Amino acid sequence: MGLIVQKFGGSSVADAESIKRVAKRIVETRKAGHEVVVAVSAMGDTTDELLDLAHRVTLLPAPRELDMLLTAGERISMALLAMAIRSMGHDARSFTGSQAGMITDAQHGAARIVDVTPGRIREALDEGAIAIVAGFQGFSRDTRDITTLGRGGSDTTAVALAAALDADVCEIYTDVDGIFTSDPRMVPRARFIPRITSEEMLELAAAGAKVLHIRAVEYARRHGVTLHVRSSFNNKQGTIVYNPAGPGLDAKGAPVEEPVIAGVATDLGEAKITVVGVRDEPGKAAGIFTTVAGTGANIDMIVQNVSAASTGLTDISFTLPKSSAQTVLNALRAEGYTDLQHDDQIGKLSLVGAGMRTNAGVSAELFRALADAGINIEMISTSEIRISVVTRADSIKAAVTAVHTAFGLDAETEAVVYAGTGR
């Protein structure tokens, strides 16, 4: 008998019938002899609806009260799911994040886990019950307040519980059959990936792939948690996300060489800011990015142009989440940077694959595919297993389709999307 942590996203528990279907799957796992812990998201679009309600009440909701409001969504899901399981003759107990021992820092809206003390969960399991935990939320010991982990935080809740309970596997249930070479909503012929390294998955998540949250992937990699991404709408095998330190294995368990390309991710959630006319001398870039860091914004790509010989001035461009752009612009202006350009109509495309480090010609093939499709590149960023480019937002669908085909990632049939956003 093993211990399995299962996470179900909002699209998997969107209504009463969906909750009953999920409850049946959980009960089947329990009947197979496993101890089961479940992390659950809010039903459907509940979180978005609560956010909209808050902003209709006030333009600037207090962060503490917003967290109190948003955690209600997961509490509804956990209670209904526990009721459904109990109606099937199995003991189930629901727990809020704080009851489950999810201890976080005091940062409302984006709290980070500092400790997990799942004593009540372990007690429930020892008594034969199925434990249902509200995802996305925790409790700060410093302030004694309820906190939230940020959007996608239920993935992180599940992985943290799996690590703390030494689970055999953490199953992430979603509305697609697993991980694909690209988003099936944008590239219908995206190909299913049966196994992928945590390193590749981390790059895909960072580049905009929505099937797994980046913090959850990093937590799993750091604590040795095996992830199993599956559909809650069928019993297909799904995708295993494994530690690259071990041998690469194919779907039958045989050793294989790593593929060159794991997938292509896109992100339309970023903006570009350019600081024009910066003196090309030591300390200027540090001043700019110290100011940006003070706003808490996460910088993604950075490009500094060659300075003009006649003026000694250069331009520095960087990308960041659209939601942070205005705050950063205001901070830079306050520090005397007045010549600023803001562009929120960009899209990022990222090609990811662990095999890149030993395969020449990947960059050339990428740029050739984009050129043949008439796509102009504005920025480029690379790592050992990723190449990212920025282009126009209205070109991103054509770009990902061209690149996906150029690298032979197209499947023979179209992928099935059962519900919502991919989580």
N, C-alpha and C positions, 0 to 999 in steps of 0.2 A: 504494500500500500504506500502510495506517495502523497505528497502535498502539492496541490496545484492551485496557483492563483490565476483567476480569470478576470479580465476587464472587458466590460461592455460599454460601448460608446452611446451617444445620444440617439443615433439612428437605429441602434439595435433595441432600444427600449422606448421607442417613440410614442407608443400607444398601448392600450390594455392587451391587445392580441400579441403585440411584439413582446411585452413583458412575460406573458404566459409561455411564449415560444422559448424565450431565454431561460425561464424557470425550468422548463422541461429539459433543456440541455444541461443545466447545472445539476439537476437531479440525476440525469444519466451518468454524469461524471462521478457523483457520490455513490451510485449503485455499483459502479465499476470498482469500488473499494478505496477511492481516494478521499483524503481530507480536502475540503474545498473552501477557499477564501475568494470572495468576489469584490472587485472594485467597480463601481457603477457611476456613470455620468448622469447629468440631468436629462430628462426626456426631450427628445427632438430639439426644437429651437428654444427651449425654456430659458436658457441663459441669455440669449439675445433678446428675448421678450422682456426679461427682468431688467436688463440694461436699458432697453428703450423706455420702460416704465420709469426707471430712476431718472433718466434725462428729461422726461416729461414733467417730473415733479420739480427738478432743479437742474440748472445747466452744469453745475459742478457738485456732484454728489460727494459727501464726505467719505474718504476711503474706508474708514472703519465700518460705517453703516452700509456701504456698498458691498463689502465682504459679507456682512450679516445677511444682506438680501440675497446675494447670489448663491450662498451655500444652501439656501432653501430648496433649490432645484434638485440637488443630489440627495437631500434628505427625503424628498418625495419619492424619488426613484428607489432608494434603498428600502423604504418601508413597504412600497407596493410589491417589490420583488420578493421580499421576505414573506409577505402575505401569500403570494402566489405559490411559493415553495411549500409553505405550511399547508396550503389547501391540497397539495399532492401527497401529504402524509409524512413529510420530512421536517425535522426541526431546523429552523433558520432564525438567526438573530441579526438585527441591523444595528450598525454602529456609525456614529458621526466620525469625522476625522479625529477629533480630540479624544473621543472614547476609544478609538483604535490605537491611540498613542502616536499620532503623527505630530511631532513637535517641530515647529518651524521658528525662523527668526520673526521679527516684528514688522516686516515689509508688507503692507497691505496691497493686495492685487498682484504681487509677484514674489510671494514668500518662498524661501528656500528651506528645505528639510535639514534640520540639525541633529535630529535623533528620532528613532522609532522604537517605541516601547509597547509592543503588542500583547501585553499581558492578558487583557480581556479577550482578545482574539484567540490566543492559545488556550485559554480556559474553555471557551465555547467549543473549540475543536476537540479538546479532550473529553468533553461531555457529549460528543457525537453530533454537534450542530454544524450547519453551514453558516459561515460568517459573511455578512453582506456589509461592505464598508462604503461610505459616501466618499467618492473621489474628489480631487481638486481642492481639498480643504485640510486645514490643520489648526494648531493651537500654539500661541506664543507664551512661553513660560514667563518671559520678561514683562509683558503687558497684560497677560491673562486674557487676551482677546482672540477671537476666531480670525483666522487668516485664510486667504486663497493662494493657490500656487501659480495662477495665471492660466490662460487658455491652453487646453491640452493637458492640464495638470493631472487628470485622472490616470493617464498613462504612467506618470511619475509615481502616483500613489500606489498603483499596482506593483510596479517594479520595486519600490521601497519596501512594501510588505513582503514581496517574494524574497528579497535579500535578508530582511530581518527574521523571517520565519524559516530560512534555508529551504525554500521550495524547490521542487524538482524542475519546474518550468513555470514561466509566466505567459499565459495565453492572452493575447490581445485580439479581441473579437471586433470586427469592423464590417463595412458594407461591401467590401470587395473580397475576392478569393485569396488574397495575400498581397505580397509586394510584387509590383510590376516594373518593367524597364522604364516606364513613364506613367504619368497620371492617365488612367483609362478614359477619363472625361475629356481630356484634351487630345490624346492619341488613342483612338479606339482599338488599334491593332497592337497596343502595348503587350509585351510578352511576359508571361508569368515567370517569376524567379523562385525556384524551390528552396534554395539556400543562399544566404548572403552573409558576408562577414559583418561584425559590428562596426568595424572601421568604415566600410563602404556605406553602411546604413547611416552612420553618423554624418558622413559627408552629404548624403542625399537629403537627410532631414534638415541639415543646416542650409542646404541650397533651396529648400522650399517644398520638398516632398511631405505630404500631409498625413500619410498613413501611420507614422509614428512620430511622437513628439521628441525633439532633440534632447531635452533634459532626461527623458526616460531612457533613450538609447545610451547616453553617456553614463547614467547611473547603473544601467545593466552591465555595460562594459567594465566599469570600475569595480563592481561587486561580483562579477562572474555569474550573472543571471542569464540563463538561456531564454530567449524570447521566441514565441510561436505565434505568428500573425495569421489569423483565420477569419473566415466569414461566419457571421452568426446566422446566416440564411441558408446554409447547407453544411454538409459534413465533409467537404473536400479537405485535403491534407494541409494546405496553407504553406507558409514560408517560415523556415527556421533562421533566426539571426544568431550566429554563433561566434565564439571567441576566435579571432584569427591566429592566436598563439598555438591552437591545436591544428591538426591536419585538416585540409579542405576535403570535404566528403560530398559525393553526389547524393541524389535522392535515395539510392539503394545502399548508401553507406560505404561506397568504394572511393578511394582517394582519387582526386582529380586535380588538374592544374587550374589555377584561378582564371576566370574569364578576363579578357582585356577590359570590357566595358560592362558595368553592372546596370547602369541606367542613366536617364536624362531627367533632370528635375527643373522646374520653372518656378519663378517667384515674381508676382506682380505687386507685392506689398512694400516695395522699397522706393525711395526717392533719392535724387542726387543733388548735392549742394556743391557749388564751386566758389571758392574764395579767390577773387580775381586780384592780380597785382600785388602779390606777396613778395617782399624782399627775399632774394635767394641767398640767404646767409644762415649760419647756425642759430638754432633756437626759435626760428619763426614757426616751423611746423609744430614744434613742441608746444608753443603758446596756443596755437589753434586747437590742437587736440586735447590740451589740458582743459581748455574752456568747454569743449564738447564733452569730455569725460565728466565734468562737473554737473552736466544735465542728466547723467545716467543713461544717455543714448548708446546703443550698441552699433559701432562702426563695422561695416562689412568690407568694402573694397576701397582702396585709396590709390589715386594716380596723381603724380606731380609732373607737370610739363617741364621741358627744358627751358631755362630762362632765356629771355631775349638779351642778346649781347649789348644792345644799345641802352637798355633801361635797367638791366639786372633784376627784372621782375619775372615772376612765374605765377602760374595758376595751380591751385591744389583742389582736386575734386575727390569727393568721397560719397559712398552710399550708406544709407541708414533706413530704419523703418519709417514709413510715411507718418506714422503717429507721433514720431519724435521730431520731425523736421521743423515745425514751427517753433518749438521750444529751443532748438539748437540755433536757428536763425536769430531769435531774440537775444540769446546769450552772446552770439558772435557780434551782433550790432552793439550790444552794451560794452563790449571790449574794444570797440573802434573799428571793426571790420565792416565797412559800409558797402563795398562793392561785392555783392553776393548774388549768385544765380541759383534758383531753385527749380528743379525739374521733377515732377511727380508722375510723368508719363513714360517711365522706363520699365523694362522687364529684364529679369536675369535668367539666363539659361546655364545650367551646369551639367557637365559630362563627368561621370564618376566611375571609377574602376580601379581596383587594386593592381591589376595587371599593367597599368599605365607606366609604372616605374621601370618596367623592363621591356616595354614595347615602343619603339621609335615610330614616328609618323602619325601619332594620334592627333597632335595639334594641327598638323597640316591637313589631315582629313576633315577635322572639324571646321577649320576656316574655309576650306574648299566647298564644303556642303553649304555653309552659310552664304558664301559668295555666289554660288550657283542659284541659290534661292533669292538673290537680290537683297540680302539682309546686311545692313551696315552695323559694324561693331564699334561701340563707343568706349568701352573699358574692358580690360582683361585681367583676370586674377588666376593664379595657379597654386596647387599644392602637389604633393607626391601622387595623389590619387584623384585629383579633381582639376578641371579647367572650367572657369566661369567667365561668361561674357555678358555685357550689358548692351541691350539694343532697345528699340522703341517698343512700348507696350503693345501697340497694335500689330507688331510683327512677330510677337512671341509664339503664337500658335503655328504660323508658317515655319518659323525657325525650328521649333521642337519636332515638327513633323519631318522636316528635311533631315535633321541630324539623326533622328531615330531611324529613318530609312537608310541613311548613308552608312551607319554602323551595323546594319543587318539585324536590328533589334525587332523588326516587325514580326508579329505572329501571323499565322494563316487565317485565324478567325478573330473577331472582335471580342474584347473583354467584356464581362458583365458587371455592371454597377447596379447594386440592388436598392440603394437608398440615397443617402445624402452626400456628405462632404468627404468621405474616405476614412473618417474616424468612427 
